[in-house]
Amino acid sequence: MNKPLRRVAIFCGLLILALLVRDNWLQYVRADELNAHPKNRRVTIERYASERGNIIVDGKPITGSVDSGDEFYAYKRTYVDGPMWAPVTGYASQAFDASQIEKIEDGILTGNDDRLFFDRTLSMFTGEKKKGGDVVTTLNGAAQKAAFKGLGSKTGAVVAIEPSTGKILALASTPSYDPASFAGYHNKDSEAWNALEKDKNKPKLNRALREIYPPGSVFKVVTAAAALESGKVTDINAPTDTPEGWKIPLSTKEMVNHASGCANASLNKALEVSCNSVFAKLGDDVGQDKMVETAEKFGFNAEQFVPVRAVSSVFDKNADRGGNALSSIGQFNTATTPLQMAMVTAAIANDGKLMKPYMIDELRAPNLDVLEKTEPSELSRPVSPETAQKLQQMMENVVSNGTGGNADVNMDGVKVGGKTGTAQHGEKNAKRPYAWFISYAKTADGSPVAVAVVVEDSAGTNREDITGGGLAAPIAKAVMKAVLKGRS
């Protein structure tokens, strides 16, 4: 072979080698990346080539699949009571991907999870159509309905937890949306999606997990916990050394109380009538380090995964003395999700043991074999059983004699503990306040439910009528009754 031909042959050989390297690089090294690429339509087409498995509540599916009549996408997702369940399910859309449980457990629901390899292989031989597995949730249908109905036209959220296990029983957020309205791949689906994206009321926002609010007075139970755990208070009925005109540290401003009888009020009385001065001073007495430690034991300053991600609730680690005192009454930079306040309440109701919250009970194969089951697990011990019982005594007094009377379920053998909150916000507190209520119900067998409710806005309600006891407590009561009735 002469020299020029040899050079051409070497050059062609190098081209073939480069092609082989590139081909192997794409097929093996970047395979997973390309499969998951949002612009790879084959992934979406495969997702909807067969019936998706269902998301289950109380043994019944709240999702479904129908023939979409589309050339590429054989099946389209459907929902039962879509707006009520959207904060739980998320959405599965041919055009706009998926979210929440629909996204996290997509492998199970489509049948593409590695654990379903045997089912896929068997269907090839039996001729049966491929079908996805099911996601069985911990949700309680009656509690969810009570939460959603209670919120109604209000803007807000509700979270209910079973304290002994961490199972999420209700997760509601309003205003909501119907995930079926954009489940397809047509113009009407795009129009529905775009309308939701532009809606100033943010119906797609999961307020139960993804929005943080100043908690106001409901945070006082955390401050009470810190005071008891640190030994700053030992007797909840003993007077505290709190003058009526107590000044905020590093300031000449006096702490304002919206109730009478707060001068030297006991911890029990202070929670009953919600004395700002007592709890702000206790936060200062306890000190920032202990306040931060207690808040973080309850779950603050950390993301939670249920398995849907919940944003971090915040207790300021770097506030000065004045900021720490204000933080201790749920103001300043303190901000929390409804999930977080439900966790606080659940830990108190469970005698100081905080269980990890979760809303997926088990994953099932199409033949109903259990692929994975969630076992309850302890997250932390924020307070001792003795402290928890003192907090329960105080919270039950709030419902019996204080601002939380609207939450009493009036059922034989059931005690209800709670705390109201009205959180000011905006520049100079000019915006309409948020109404909060946290509560638990307790029977001889323990506490089956702890609830947190926040009402962000209630159209038509006068500002002076916006209170946790007036707006949020009745919703918590309805949710607790739904759970209690289901157990009887």
ZAKOLDREN-506353 format. One line per field, with one value per residue (C-alpha): x, z, y; residue in three letters; residue number from 1. Coordinates in steps of 0.2 Angstrom, whole numbers. Example, Ala and Ser with C-alpha at 12.3 -4.5 7.8 and 13.67 -1.06 7.14 Angstrom:
# ZAKOLDREN-506353
xx: c(62  68) $
zz: c(39  36) $
yy: c(-22  -5) $
residu: c(ALA  SER) $
num: c(1  2) $
END
This chain:
# ZAKOLDREN-506353
xx: c(0  7  9  -6  -18  -11  -14  -32  -34  -27  -39  -54  -49  -48  -65  -73  -64  -71  -88  -88  -81  -95  -108  -103  -102  -120  -127  -118  -111  -125  -139  -147  -145  -153  -167  -171  -169  -185  -185  -184  -202  -199  -199  -216  -223  -218  -225  -242  -241  -250  -262  -254  -256  -266  -264  -275  -284  -295  -293  -300  -291  -292  -284  -287  -282  -293  -289  -284  -287  -270  -258  -243  -250  -262  -268  -272  -272  -289  -293  -307  -310  -295  -294  -296  -282  -270  -259  -257  -256  -248  -251  -246  -247  -243  -237  -230  -222  -227  -226  -226  -231  -235  -217  -208  -216  -217  -207  -220  -235  -229  -223  -205  -197  -183  -194  -207  -195  -203  -221  -215  -206  -221  -233  -223  -227  -245  -250  -257  -256  -242  -249  -241  -241  -251  -246  -256  -256  -259  -272  -289  -303  -315  -302  -296  -314  -317  -301  -305  -323  -318  -306  -319  -316  -303  -284  -275  -269  -272  -261  -266  -254  -256  -244  -240  -234  -231  -244  -251  -270  -275  -265  -276  -272  -283  -286  -282  -283  -289  -274  -285  -288  -270  -267  -267  -257  -269  -272  -285  -272  -260  -273  -278  -259  -256  -271  -265  -247  -254  -267  -262  -269  -256  -268  -254  -244  -245  -247  -246  -228  -221  -226  -220  -230  -226  -234  -238  -244  -245  -226  -228  -229  -211  -206  -215  -206  -189  -193  -198  -184  -171  -178  -183  -200  -204  -221  -233  -245  -233  -232  -218  -208  -215  -220  -234  -223  -209  -197  -190  -171  -160  -176  -186  -202  -213  -221  -239  -252  -269  -276  -278  -270  -253  -243  -233  -245  -241  -236  -252  -262  -251  -254  -273  -274  -259  -248  -234  -224  -223  -217  -205  -197  -196  -187  -175  -172  -170  -158  -155  -145  -158  -172  -163  -160  -178  -185  -173  -178  -195  -189  -186  -171  -172  -181  -193  -197  -214  -208  -213  -201  -207  -197  -188  -197  -186  -180  -167  -150  -142  -155  -150  -158  -173  -175  -174  -188  -199  -195  -201  -218  -218  -214  -198  -190  -199  -208  -216  -225  -242  -233  -220  -233  -243  -226  -224  -242  -240  -224  -232  -247  -236  -228  -212  -208  -208  -211  -206  -221  -225  -239  -235  -239  -234  -230  -239  -236  -250  -254  -255  -239  -231  -215  -211  -219  -215  -212  -214  -198  -193  -186  -182  -186  -189  -195  -197  -213  -215  -213  -225  -238  -237  -239  -254  -261  -259  -266  -281  -284  -283  -298  -307  -305  -296  -296  -298  -316  -322  -311  -319  -326  -338  -336  -336  -319  -310  -299  -294  -278  -275  -267  -273  -263  -265  -249  -247  -236  -232  -224  -230  -241  -252  -258  -272  -266  -265  -276  -268  -274  -265  -273  -274  -287  -283  -292  -289  -278  -268  -269  -275  -274  -264  -269  -262  -273  -268  -280  -270  -285  -304  -313  -327  -320  -317  -299  -304  -314  -298  -293  -286  -301  -314  -308  -296  -302  -318  -309  -297  -312  -320  -304  -302  -320  -319  -304  -312  -328  -318  -311  -327) $
zz: c(0  -5  8  3  3  20  27  21  29  45  45  41  55  67  61  64  81  86  80  91  106  104  102  117  127  123  125  142  150  146  145  161  159  141  147  160  149  149  130  127  122  122  141  142  128  137  154  146  135  148  162  177  194  207  222  236  251  262  251  236  221  220  203  186  168  152  134  128  110  106  92  104  122  124  142  151  170  179  197  209  219  211  220  237  234  223  238  241  223  214  195  180  164  146  143  159  168  185  203  221  223  205  201  216  214  195  193  203  195  177  181  176  193  194  207  194  182  185  182  165  160  164  155  139  140  146  134  148  146  156  171  185  203  217  230  246  257  275  272  280  268  281  289  272  267  284  281  263  267  282  272  259  250  263  258  270  274  286  291  303  310  320  334  338  321  311  298  289  290  281  270  262  254  247  234  225  207  197  190  177  169  161  161  142  128  119  118  132  143  139  142  159  164  159  168  184  182  180  195  208  221  218  217  213  229  242  257  269  264  253  262  278  289  305  318  331  347  343  344  363  366  360  371  386  381  382  398  406  399  405  422  421  426  437  443  429  441  450  447  435  438  423  425  415  406  403  390  375  377  369  366  376  369  380  375  372  378  370  386  404  419  412  426  434  427  429  413  413  414  402  389  393  389  377  386  375  389  399  384  377  394  395  378  385  401  392  380  362  362  372  361  345  352  357  341  331  341  335  317  314  302  292  277  280  267  268  255  246  251  264  265  281  295  303  320  319  325  324  332  346  363  357  341  351  363  348  340  356  353  335  327  321  309  315  301  299  288  294  294  306  318  317  321  337  342  338  349  364  362  360  377  370  356  338  325  307  297  281  269  259  269  256  238  229  213  201  208  225  232  244  237  251  268  278  296  309  315  329  323  340  358  360  378  392  395  411  401  388  401  408  391  388  404  399  381  388  399  384  376  393  400  387  369  361  366  348  346  359  351  366  365  380  385  374  380  368  370  359  356  346  336  327  318  312  297  283  286  302  303  290  281  287  301  299  310  317  328  334  343  348  354  367  373  386  372  368  355  338  329  330  319  313  304  296  288  277  271  273  261  269  287  296  302  320  318  312  326  328  339  328  310  312  328  320  306  318  327  312  307  324  325  308  314  331  323  311  326  336) $
yy: c(0  17  31  42  27  21  39  38  21  27  42  32  20  34  40  23  22  39  34  18  28  41  27  18  35  39  21  17  32  45  33  37  56  55  44  57  72  83  84  66  62  44  44  52  41  26  33  34  18  8  11  19  11  20  30  22  30  19  5  14  22  41  41  31  30  32  29  46  43  51  44  44  44  29  33  49  51  54  59  57  73  80  97  89  77  87  92  73  66  80  78  67  76  71  89  95  80  75  81  75  56  55  60  52  35  36  20  10  18  15  -2  2  0  -13  -22  -25  -33  -51  -44  -36  -52  -63  -52  -54  -73  -72  -58  -48  -29  -21  -12  -1  -5  5  17  15  31  34  47  46  50  57  68  75  79  88  98  103  107  117  127  130  147  152  152  141  123  109  94  80  67  51  55  37  33  49  44  59  58  74  86  100  116  129  136  121  114  99  89  82  99  98  79  78  85  96  115  115  107  120  134  126  125  143  150  141  148  166  164  177  165  152  137  125  130  116  127  113  109  122  139  146  158  167  156  169  162  144  144  148  129  127  141  133  117  126  134  118  107  120  121  140  134  119  123  128  136  146  165  171  186  196  214  221  233  221  229  220  218  231  242  254  247  237  221  223  210  208  200  206  197  194  203  188  176  157  148  139  155  164  150  150  169  170  183  190  197  180  170  184  185  166  166  178  169  152  161  159  143  133  140  135  118  115  122  111  95  98  99  118  123  106  100  86  72  64  58  74  88  101  117  121  130  144  149  162  156  173  185  197  196  207  197  180  187  191  175  166  172  167  184  192  179  164  155  138  126  119  102  108  114  98  89  100  96  77  76  84  72  57  61  69  57  64  51  54  60  50  48  32  16  3  1  -14  -24  -26  -43  -34  -41  -29  -22  -10  -5  10  6  20  28  40  57  64  67  85  84  72  63  74  90  83  79  97  104  93  100  118  115  106  121  132  122  121  138  149  154  137  132  131  115  105  89  86  67  55  50  62  77  90  101  116  133  148  160  176  181  199  202  214  231  238  223  231  215  205  193  174  163  148  133  118  104  85  73  61  45  32  23  38  52  46  63  80  94  111  123  140  152  164  174  173  184  194  192  209  211  212  195  186  174  157  152  159  154  139  130  124  116  107  101  94  85  77  72  63  53  49  43  32  23  20) $
residu: c(MET  ASN  LYS  PRO  LEU  ARG  ARG  VAL  ALA  ILE  PHE  CYS  GLY  LEU  LEU  ILE  LEU  ALA  LEU  LEU  VAL  ARG  ASP  ASN  TRP  LEU  GLN  TYR  VAL  ARG  ALA  ASP  GLU  LEU  ASN  ALA  HIS  PRO  LYS  ASN  ARG  ARG  VAL  THR  ILE  GLU  ARG  TYR  ALA  SER  GLU  ARG  GLY  ASN  ILE  ILE  VAL  ASP  GLY  LYS  PRO  ILE  THR  GLY  SER  VAL  ASP  SER  GLY  ASP  GLU  PHE  TYR  ALA  TYR  LYS  ARG  THR  TYR  VAL  ASP  GLY  PRO  MET  TRP  ALA  PRO  VAL  THR  GLY  TYR  ALA  SER  GLN  ALA  PHE  ASP  ALA  SER  GLN  ILE  GLU  LYS  ILE  GLU  ASP  GLY  ILE  LEU  THR  GLY  ASN  ASP  ASP  ARG  LEU  PHE  PHE  ASP  ARG  THR  LEU  SER  MET  PHE  THR  GLY  GLU  LYS  LYS  LYS  GLY  GLY  ASP  VAL  VAL  THR  THR  LEU  ASN  GLY  ALA  ALA  GLN  LYS  ALA  ALA  PHE  LYS  GLY  LEU  GLY  SER  LYS  THR  GLY  ALA  VAL  VAL  ALA  ILE  GLU  PRO  SER  THR  GLY  LYS  ILE  LEU  ALA  LEU  ALA  SER  THR  PRO  SER  TYR  ASP  PRO  ALA  SER  PHE  ALA  GLY  TYR  HIS  ASN  LYS  ASP  SER  GLU  ALA  TRP  ASN  ALA  LEU  GLU  LYS  ASP  LYS  ASN  LYS  PRO  LYS  LEU  ASN  ARG  ALA  LEU  ARG  GLU  ILE  TYR  PRO  PRO  GLY  SER  VAL  PHE  LYS  VAL  VAL  THR  ALA  ALA  ALA  ALA  LEU  GLU  SER  GLY  LYS  VAL  THR  ASP  ILE  ASN  ALA  PRO  THR  ASP  THR  PRO  GLU  GLY  TRP  LYS  ILE  PRO  LEU  SER  THR  LYS  GLU  MET  VAL  ASN  HIS  ALA  SER  GLY  CYS  ALA  ASN  ALA  SER  LEU  ASN  LYS  ALA  LEU  GLU  VAL  SER  CYS  ASN  SER  VAL  PHE  ALA  LYS  LEU  GLY  ASP  ASP  VAL  GLY  GLN  ASP  LYS  MET  VAL  GLU  THR  ALA  GLU  LYS  PHE  GLY  PHE  ASN  ALA  GLU  GLN  PHE  VAL  PRO  VAL  ARG  ALA  VAL  SER  SER  VAL  PHE  ASP  LYS  ASN  ALA  ASP  ARG  GLY  GLY  ASN  ALA  LEU  SER  SER  ILE  GLY  GLN  PHE  ASN  THR  ALA  THR  THR  PRO  LEU  GLN  MET  ALA  MET  VAL  THR  ALA  ALA  ILE  ALA  ASN  ASP  GLY  LYS  LEU  MET  LYS  PRO  TYR  MET  ILE  ASP  GLU  LEU  ARG  ALA  PRO  ASN  LEU  ASP  VAL  LEU  GLU  LYS  THR  GLU  PRO  SER  GLU  LEU  SER  ARG  PRO  VAL  SER  PRO  GLU  THR  ALA  GLN  LYS  LEU  GLN  GLN  MET  MET  GLU  ASN  VAL  VAL  SER  ASN  GLY  THR  GLY  GLY  ASN  ALA  ASP  VAL  ASN  MET  ASP  GLY  VAL  LYS  VAL  GLY  GLY  LYS  THR  GLY  THR  ALA  GLN  HIS  GLY  GLU  LYS  ASN  ALA  LYS  ARG  PRO  TYR  ALA  TRP  PHE  ILE  SER  TYR  ALA  LYS  THR  ALA  ASP  GLY  SER  PRO  VAL  ALA  VAL  ALA  VAL  VAL  VAL  GLU  ASP  SER  ALA  GLY  THR  ASN  ARG  GLU  ASP  ILE  THR  GLY  GLY  GLY  LEU  ALA  ALA  PRO  ILE  ALA  LYS  ALA  VAL  MET  LYS  ALA  VAL  LEU  LYS  GLY  ARG  SER) $
num: c(1  2  3  4  5  6  7  8  9  10  11  12  13  14  15  16  17  18  19  20  21  22  23  24  25  26  27  28  29  30  31  32  33  34  35  36  37  38  39  40  41  42  43  44  45  46  47  48  49  50  51  52  53  54  55  56  57  58  59  60  61  62  63  64  65  66  67  68  69  70  71  72  73  74  75  76  77  78  79  80  81  82  83  84  85  86  87  88  89  90  91  92  93  94  95  96  97  98  99  100  101  102  103  104  105  106  107  108  109  110  111  112  113  114  115  116  117  118  119  120  121  122  123  124  125  126  127  128  129  130  131  132  133  134  135  136  137  138  139  140  141  142  143  144  145  146  147  148  149  150  151  152  153  154  155  156  157  158  159  160  161  162  163  164  165  166  167  168  169  170  171  172  173  174  175  176  177  178  179  180  181  182  183  184  185  186  187  188  189  190  191  192  193  194  195  196  197  198  199  200  201  202  203  204  205  206  207  208  209  210  211  212  213  214  215  216  217  218  219  220  221  222  223  224  225  226  227  228  229  230  231  232  233  234  235  236  237  238  239  240  241  242  243  244  245  246  247  248  249  250  251  252  253  254  255  256  257  258  259  260  261  262  263  264  265  266  267  268  269  270  271  272  273  274  275  276  277  278  279  280  281  282  283  284  285  286  287  288  289  290  291  292  293  294  295  296  297  298  299  300  301  302  303  304  305  306  307  308  309  310  311  312  313  314  315  316  317  318  319  320  321  322  323  324  325  326  327  328  329  330  331  332  333  334  335  336  337  338  339  340  341  342  343  344  345  346  347  348  349  350  351  352  353  354  355  356  357  358  359  360  361  362  363  364  365  366  367  368  369  370  371  372  373  374  375  376  377  378  379  380  381  382  383  384  385  386  387  388  389  390  391  392  393  394  395  396  397  398  399  400  401  402  403  404  405  406  407  408  409  410  411  412  413  414  415  416  417  418  419  420  421  422  423  424  425  426  427  428  429  430  431  432  433  434  435  436  437  438  439  440  441  442  443  444  445  446  447  448  449  450  451  452  453  454  455  456  457  458  459  460  461  462  463  464  465  466  467  468  469  470  471  472  473  474  475  476  477  478  479  480  481  482  483  484  485  486  487  488) $
END
